[in-house]
Amino acid sequence: MKNFVLAIAAGSCLCWSACGHRGGQPASNQQDSVARQDSSANAHFPVAEYLEAEILRIDSFPEALRKVTTRDGRTDTTYILLPEFNALALQFLLPAFNDGSFQTKYTESSFMDRSTETITFTYSATDKDLPLQRVDVVTITDGEVNKVRSVYLENRKVAGDSSIFQKLYWQTKHQMQIFSRITVKGKPPVEQQVKVIWDPEEGNE
């Protein structure tokens, strides 16, 4: 069942990438770096489906999961099991991706860099009070298909006198990073970065 879900989700992401690439300007009219504003009628990238597929893929292989935590100038490295990994990864699956607001309350723009053969799709919130403020999806050309290289999110949570601002970064087949800035009224902010690495070829921190 996991493999079936993974195949469906990955297929939808690749289809979107290929369609988005064909919908751009013809190659003969492109400069080395080209920016374009997309029509609001275009479908947004299926962020939740991509992330769910990545999480399921990691659930299915036995590679070691290395967590690197940096706080107050101190860095600690440990190995974690799947339950802890899943708890961290679920922070990427924000409500905006499932309640329909991502499609209606975020504008899309894109930027093609031909020197690196990447396209960055940026989604910006139309309301500054929305928790999710920004999404960047970076794709890279592989033949005739654009594959997702990374997803970056900026999200804010507010509860009473405290708030948490997060920058979340997911690099396909390599790692995820969660930077959190926690602010409580009357106290200095606390910053923490958590990185989880599953690419066995990446060197130790």
Secondary structure as GFF3:
##gff-version 3
##sequence-region A 1 205
A	DSSP	alpha_helix	2	22	.	.	.	ID=ss1
A	DSSP	three_ten_helix	27	29	.	.	.	ID=ss2
A	DSSP	beta_strand	33	37	.	.	.	ID=ss3
A	DSSP	alpha_helix	47	59	.	.	.	ID=ss4
A	DSSP	beta_strand	65	71	.	.	.	ID=ss5
A	DSSP	beta_strand	74	80	.	.	.	ID=ss6
A	DSSP	alpha_helix	82	89	.	.	.	ID=ss7
A	DSSP	three_ten_helix	90	92	.	.	.	ID=ss8
A	DSSP	three_ten_helix	95	97	.	.	.	ID=ss9
A	DSSP	alpha_helix	101	104	.	.	.	ID=ss10
A	DSSP	beta_strand	106	113	.	.	.	ID=ss11
A	DSSP	beta_strand	118	125	.	.	.	ID=ss12
A	DSSP	beta_strand	132	142	.	.	.	ID=ss13
A	DSSP	beta_strand	145	159	.	.	.	ID=ss14
A	DSSP	beta_strand	162	171	.	.	.	ID=ss15
A	DSSP	beta_strand	175	184	.	.	.	ID=ss16
A	DSSP	beta_strand	190	197	.	.	.	ID=ss17
###
